[in-house]
Amino acid sequence: MTLEQLRIFVEVAERQHLTQAAAYLYLTPSAVSSAIRALEDRYGVPLFNRVGRRIETTETGRAFLIEAKSTLAGAAAAERMLSEMGGLQRGSLRLQASQTIASYHLPPLLVAFQQRHPAIEIQLTVGNTQSVTEAVLAGAADLGFIEGHVENNALTIREIGQDRLAIVVSPRHPWADGRKLKARDLTTRRWTLREAGSGTRSAFAEALRAHRLDPSALDIALTLPSNEALLSAIGAGDLATAVSELAAAPLIDAGKLARANFTLPPRSFYLLHHRQRYRSKASLAMEAGIGTTDREQ
């Protein structure tokens, strides 16, 4: 049974006239008659009584008309949904982002996207670089936004921005005096850092190696799951941390925290999508509105 056969049946049943239905459908009367006969023969039930030159629906035909119209309405709704999604008139977008990007880099981009495409529902989940990458690989996210470097042949990776890590301490900490620190100084104090798998943790470890310092040489007293937890911990004690300047700047500007004099290199923010998964028009529109350098891996 095809949708075309259902349309023909509905038009004939509602008009009780084969020739008028054929004219409405821009078909020949013989084509309409053949479609009706094919339905009747396939299922072994009469849908119409032929009374002289007239036709009228049988009891089975009348019952089938209700189902046929319902099926055609469902098909039309499905077609309309695909059309609207293709035209960005409806749909949803599943995003996952690591914390710094989710808190500081992504919000204005999401607001701008919503202004351009107000009918697209955005679902944002916050994690860390590892969990976001896993979500994109598993198909649980259409797009991912991460702060750490990853390599996976299944992913396309795009650089979309940068920030810089800073070593941050309380104003009472010895490193708050502004003296320039050397790499070996970093092993003389205790630390609180983000969890393994976070972009912040991996970027800091990479920066330490660039200074020829083994990250395992640090005395790590606390491992915490968010930037906010790190900043709260160092404000309450004598610990140091490495965190995004974007996250620490308000507290540093207010004098509640201080930046230690040790320069860390900038780090990149990346957008991820799966190479082989279908990319919806909403996903493509989001990518087009974010910009910068393509770095396919």
Rosetta blueprint (number, residue, H / E / L):
1 M L
2 T L
3 L H
4 E H
5 Q H
6 L H
7 R H
8 I H
9 F H
10 V H
11 E H
12 V H
13 A H
14 E H
15 R H
16 Q L
17 H L
18 L H
19 T H
20 Q H
21 A H
22 A H
23 A H
24 Y H
25 L H
26 Y L
27 L L
28 T L
29 P H
30 S H
31 A H
32 V H
33 S H
34 S H
35 A H
36 I H
37 R H
38 A H
39 L H
40 E H
41 D H
42 R H
43 Y H
44 G L
45 V L
46 P L
47 L L
48 F E
49 N E
50 R E
51 V E
52 G L
53 R L
54 R E
55 I E
56 E E
57 T E
58 T L
59 E H
60 T H
61 G H
62 R H
63 A H
64 F H
65 L H
66 I H
67 E H
68 A H
69 K H
70 S H
71 T H
72 L H
73 A H
74 G H
75 A H
76 A H
77 A H
78 A H
79 E H
80 R H
81 M H
82 L H
83 S H
84 E H
85 M H
86 G H
87 G L
88 L L
89 Q L
90 R L
91 G E
92 S E
93 L E
94 R E
95 L E
96 Q E
97 A E
98 S E
99 Q H
100 T H
101 I H
102 A H
103 S H
104 Y H
105 H H
106 L H
107 P H
108 P H
109 L H
110 L H
111 V H
112 A H
113 F H
114 Q H
115 Q H
116 R H
117 H L
118 P L
119 A L
120 I E
121 E E
122 I E
123 Q E
124 L E
125 T E
126 V E
127 G E
128 N L
129 T H
130 Q H
131 S H
132 V H
133 T H
134 E H
135 A H
136 V H
137 L H
138 A H
139 G L
140 A L
141 A L
142 D L
143 L E
144 G E
145 F E
146 I E
147 E L
148 G L
149 H L
150 V L
151 E L
152 N L
153 N L
154 A L
155 L E
156 T E
157 I E
158 R E
159 E E
160 I E
161 G E
162 Q E
163 D E
164 R E
165 L E
166 A E
167 I E
168 V E
169 V E
170 S L
171 P L
172 R L
173 H L
174 P H
175 W H
176 A H
177 D H
178 G L
179 R L
180 K E
181 L L
182 K L
183 A H
184 R H
185 D H
186 L H
187 T H
188 T L
189 R L
190 R E
191 W E
192 T E
193 L E
194 R E
195 E L
196 A L
197 G L
198 S L
199 G H
200 T H
201 R H
202 S H
203 A H
204 F H
205 A H
206 E H
207 A H
208 L H
209 R H
210 A H
211 H L
212 R L
213 L L
214 D L
215 P H
216 S H
217 A H
218 L L
219 D E
220 I E
221 A E
222 L E
223 T E
224 L E
225 P L
226 S L
227 N H
228 E H
229 A H
230 L H
231 L H
232 S H
233 A H
234 I H
235 G H
236 A L
237 G L
238 D L
239 L L
240 A E
241 T E
242 A E
243 V E
244 S E
245 E H
246 L H
247 A H
248 A H
249 A H
250 P H
251 L H
252 I H
253 D H
254 A L
255 G L
256 K L
257 L L
258 A E
259 R E
260 A L
261 N E
262 F L
263 T L
264 L L
265 P L
266 P E
267 R E
268 S E
269 F E
270 Y E
271 L E
272 L E
273 H E
274 H E
275 R L
276 Q L
277 R L
278 Y L
279 R L
280 S L
281 K H
282 A H
283 S H
284 L H
285 A H
286 M H
287 E H
288 A H
289 G L
290 I L
291 G L
292 T L
293 T L
294 D E
295 R L
296 E L
297 Q L
